[in-house]
Amino acid sequence: MKEVFKAVHVAELPDFLARIGVAEDFKAGKLRCFACERPMTTENFRAVTRVAGKLVFFCSDESCLQRGTQGGMTNERLPG
């Protein structure tokens, strides 16, 4: 199976979030880390993927990122 990885520079983050349809929720502090539930910010945003068809976000905490790569989570291609 082919994996697709995208990198987004912090300067491009607002455009990326708009393309995936979550810019307003991000600005309002409604998006939370899938692993630890911390609100996502420009400073702590690290990754986004899909789990069971739903977008999920991860903060920059290393333990959250590790949890995101364990437990059978599957990546699907993101828009944009």
C-alpha positions as a printed NumPy array, in Angstrom:
array([[  0.   ,   0.   ,   0.   ],
       [  1.295,   3.443,  -0.937],
       [  1.477,   6.043,   1.84 ],
       [  1.101,   9.745,   1.064],
       [  2.829,  12.296,   3.283],
       [  2.458,  16.048,   2.946],
       [  4.388,  18.739,   4.704],
       [  2.946,  22.172,   5.348],
       [  5.062,  25.141,   6.382],
       [  3.583,  27.17 ,   9.238],
       [  3.185,  30.111,   6.834],
       [  0.927,  27.905,   4.669],
       [ -1.09 ,  26.494,   7.579],
       [ -4.077,  28.885,   7.245],
       [ -4.485,  28.017,   3.549],
       [ -4.125,  24.297,   4.238],
       [ -6.729,  24.404,   7.011],
       [ -9.094,  26.306,   4.711],
       [ -8.625,  23.694,   1.946],
       [ -9.584,  20.872,   4.292],
       [-12.533,  22.885,   5.628],
       [-11.508,  23.436,   9.251],
       [-10.047,  26.964,   9.305],
       [-12.898,  28.519,  11.295],
       [-12.949,  25.708,  13.865],
       [ -9.163,  26.01 ,  14.204],
       [ -9.384,  29.782,  14.788],
       [-12.178,  29.255,  17.336],
       [-10.111,  26.719,  19.298],
       [-12.564,  23.891,  18.563],
       [ -9.998,  21.45 ,  17.152],
       [ -8.328,  19.233,  19.722],
       [ -5.48 ,  16.749,  19.707],
       [ -6.86 ,  13.267,  19.095],
       [ -4.546,  11.799,  21.743],
       [ -4.508,  14.317,  24.611],
       [ -7.484,  16.628,  23.873],
       [ -5.392,  19.823,  24.05 ],
       [ -6.713,  22.608,  21.81 ],
       [ -4.793,  22.839,  18.542],
       [ -2.837,  26.043,  17.982],
       [ -0.376,  27.294,  15.393],
       [  2.384,  26.619,  17.927],
       [  1.465,  23.001,  18.717],
       [ -0.05 ,  21.755,  15.42 ],
       [  1.935,  18.767,  14.157],
       [ -0.199,  16.38 ,  12.088],
       [ -3.584,  15.616,  10.61 ],
       [ -4.822,  12.303,   9.254],
       [ -8.062,  10.398,   8.82 ],
       [ -9.348,   7.719,  11.153],
       [-12.48 ,   5.893,  10.032],
       [-13.062,   8.676,   7.496],
       [-12.871,  11.481,  10.077],
       [-10.113,  14.098,  10.228],
       [ -8.103,  13.872,  13.434],
       [ -5.324,  16.183,  14.6  ],
       [ -2.224,  15.676,  16.706],
       [ -0.253,  18.172,  18.747],
       [  3.528,  18.308,  18.862],
       [  3.797,  16.267,  22.065],
       [  5.937,  13.249,  21.135],
       [  3.753,  10.813,  23.1  ],
       [  0.682,  11.969,  21.163],
       [  2.473,  11.403,  17.865],
       [  3.539,   7.938,  18.982],
       [ -0.031,   7.055,  19.91 ],
       [ -1.067,   8.204,  16.45 ],
       [  1.201,   5.664,  14.775],
       [  0.076,   2.734,  16.922],
       [ -3.165,   0.874,  17.338],
       [ -4.001,   0.176,  13.708],
       [ -4.774,   3.742,  12.693],
       [ -4.911,   4.042,   8.918],
       [ -4.008,   7.032,   6.814],
       [ -6.131,   8.147,   3.905],
       [ -5.191,  10.767,   1.364],
       [ -6.086,  14.295,   2.459],
       [ -7.543,  16.879,   0.118],
       [ -5.396,  19.706,  -1.216]])
